[in-house]
Amino acid sequence: MIEVYGMPHSNLVRSVALTCTVKQQPYQIGWTLNGEEIPFRSEAHAAIHPYSKFPIIHHEGMTLTETLAICRYLDARFPENPLQPEGLQAQAEHDAWCSRAMTQLDQAIIRSYLIEYVVPTGPEGKPNVARMLENKPLVLKAVSVIEDRIRDRDFICGDQFTLADALTTPLAHYATMQKGDLKLVEDDSPIFAYLDRVFALPGVKEIFGK
Ligand SMILES: N[C@@H](CCC(=O)N[C@@H](CS)C(=O)NCC(=O)O)C(=O)O
């Protein structure tokens, strides 16, 4: 059993959950590692992750931090049904997208916008809508980068689900949930068909509470 340390609603925990699910590997999400309870932001947590972040996994005696490293480890450890393309150039392109998803796309969609629902910085402990609206152009840009990539492809790297999709799907899904002035994804966006394709994979819908 793969232990995943973190919160099930985190986009990055969902990326790890997606990787485990598509690789058909059982996992559990919670606040334990190697069966030991590690409170979030405790000294024990900081000893494992210098910035007290998650996800972290424990598997076969190893504790591993950093989402991309975790996903790559899982893909290599369970080689059946590989989630990274073969061939030097295809692999390099895949890696480029993974880096982009972990940096600009995650920063824009989650850290500069949707994080306000989890760690609100507005008055009376509410989401700081002014900050969100100020950051909205940056977030729309990230959404358009995803749209451009999947407009003519089933998945981020072609016709197969890869780690690039495991990193992108939770971001794209959260982006579609915004309404009114905070709306990020138009009704005719290719993102909806893309998400349907990912959600059609066995066990995936449940990760997103569907
Ligand atoms: N570089 C880390 C970033 C991890 C990260 O930012 N995780 C968020 C959850 S999605 C977190 O731990 N937030 C809690 C906090 O910042 O205190 C990774 O790729 O795993």
PDBQT file of the ligand as one rigid body, heavy atoms in Angstrom, charges set to zero:
ROOT
HETATM    1  N1  LIG A 301       7.213  21.586  -4.698  1.00  0.00    +0.000 N 
HETATM    2  C1  LIG A 301       6.225  20.889  -3.924  1.00  0.00    +0.000 C 
HETATM    3  C2  LIG A 301       5.074  21.854  -3.616  1.00  0.00    +0.000 C 
HETATM    4  C3  LIG A 301       4.099  21.243  -2.659  1.00  0.00    +0.000 C 
HETATM    5  C4  LIG A 301       3.004  22.197  -2.211  1.00  0.00    +0.000 C 
HETATM    6  O1  LIG A 301       3.064  23.434  -2.404  1.00  0.00    +0.000 OA
HETATM    7  N2  LIG A 301       1.979  21.619  -1.611  1.00  0.00    +0.000 N 
HETATM    8  C5  LIG A 301       0.893  22.375  -1.035  1.00  0.00    +0.000 C 
HETATM    9  C6  LIG A 301      -0.409  21.597  -1.201  1.00  0.00    +0.000 C 
HETATM   10  S1  LIG A 301      -0.949  21.487  -2.881  1.00  0.00    +0.000 SA
HETATM   11  C7  LIG A 301       1.141  22.529   0.450  1.00  0.00    +0.000 C 
HETATM   12  O2  LIG A 301       1.842  21.738   1.037  1.00  0.00    +0.000 OA
HETATM   13  N3  LIG A 301       0.531  23.548   1.058  1.00  0.00    +0.000 N 
HETATM   14  C8  LIG A 301       0.584  23.749   2.470  1.00  0.00    +0.000 C 
HETATM   15  C9  LIG A 301       1.409  24.932   2.865  1.00  0.00    +0.000 C 
HETATM   16  O3  LIG A 301       1.949  25.619   1.997  1.00  0.00    +0.000 OA
HETATM   17  O4  LIG A 301       1.509  25.162   4.055  1.00  0.00    +0.000 OA
HETATM   18  C10 LIG A 301       5.735  19.658  -4.689  1.00  0.00    +0.000 C 
HETATM   19  O5  LIG A 301       5.838  19.652  -5.903  1.00  0.00    +0.000 OA
HETATM   20  O6  LIG A 301       5.282  18.695  -4.074  1.00  0.00    +0.000 OA
ENDROOT
TORSDOF 0
